[in-house]
Amino acid sequence: MESTPERRVPDEPQEELLTPSEVAAMFRVNPKTVTRWARSGKISAIRTLGGHRRFRKSEITRILAEGGEPPPH
């Protein structure tokens, strides 16, 4: 029986994620405000296996470049 070579998908570069505290420091707001923005849909959050929110650095820097506050949802 001939073995087939294993096919590997190249690893996608992982996007840098930020904690609510890091995002809050960038916007100069309280971390609870960042959590409220995520709950209301103003910014997207990724949940860790432990249930903690993380935010894509690319999205946060884009929002800051566009005016500094997430748009109303």
C-alpha positions as CSV (number, residue, x, y, z in Angstrom):
1,M,0.0,0.0,0.0
2,E,1.5,3.3,-1.1
3,S,1.2,6.2,1.2
4,T,0.0,9.5,-0.1
5,P,2.1,12.6,0.8
6,E,0.4,14.7,3.3
7,R,-1.0,17.9,2.0
8,R,-0.5,20.9,4.2
9,V,-2.2,24.2,3.9
10,P,0.2,27.1,4.5
11,D,-0.5,28.8,7.7
12,E,-2.3,32.1,7.3
13,P,-0.6,35.0,9.0
14,Q,-2.4,35.5,12.3
15,E,-3.8,39.0,12.8
16,E,-2.7,40.8,15.9
17,L,-5.4,41.0,18.6
18,L,-5.9,43.6,21.3
19,T,-7.4,43.3,24.8
20,P,-10.2,45.7,25.8
21,S,-7.7,47.6,28.0
22,E,-5.3,48.1,25.0
23,V,-8.2,49.4,22.9
24,A,-9.4,51.6,25.7
25,A,-5.9,53.2,26.0
26,M,-5.9,53.9,22.2
27,F,-9.3,55.6,22.3
28,R,-8.6,57.2,25.8
29,V,-11.8,55.6,27.2
30,N,-12.6,53.2,30.0
31,P,-12.3,49.5,29.1
32,K,-16.0,49.1,30.0
33,T,-16.8,51.5,27.2
34,V,-15.0,49.3,24.7
35,T,-17.0,46.3,26.0
36,R,-20.2,48.3,25.5
37,W,-19.2,49.2,21.9
38,A,-18.6,45.5,21.2
39,R,-22.0,44.5,22.7
40,S,-23.8,47.1,20.7
41,G,-22.0,46.1,17.4
42,K,-20.0,49.3,17.0
43,I,-16.8,47.3,16.9
44,S,-16.4,43.6,16.2
45,A,-14.9,41.3,18.9
46,I,-13.5,37.8,18.8
47,R,-14.1,35.6,21.9
48,T,-11.3,33.5,23.2
49,L,-11.9,30.0,24.4
50,G,-12.1,31.4,27.9
51,G,-14.8,33.9,26.8
52,H,-12.7,37.0,26.8
53,R,-13.1,39.6,24.1
54,R,-10.3,40.4,21.7
55,F,-10.2,43.0,19.0
56,R,-8.5,43.1,15.6
57,K,-5.7,45.6,15.6
58,S,-6.4,46.4,11.9
59,E,-10.0,47.4,12.6
60,I,-9.1,49.5,15.6
61,T,-6.3,51.4,13.8
62,R,-8.7,51.9,10.8
63,I,-11.4,53.4,13.1
64,L,-8.8,55.7,14.7
65,A,-7.6,56.8,11.3
66,E,-11.1,57.6,10.1
67,G,-12.0,59.9,13.0
68,G,-11.3,58.3,16.3
69,E,-14.6,56.9,17.4
70,P,-16.6,53.8,16.3
71,P,-19.5,54.8,14.1
72,P,-23.0,54.6,15.7
73,H,-24.7,51.3,15.0
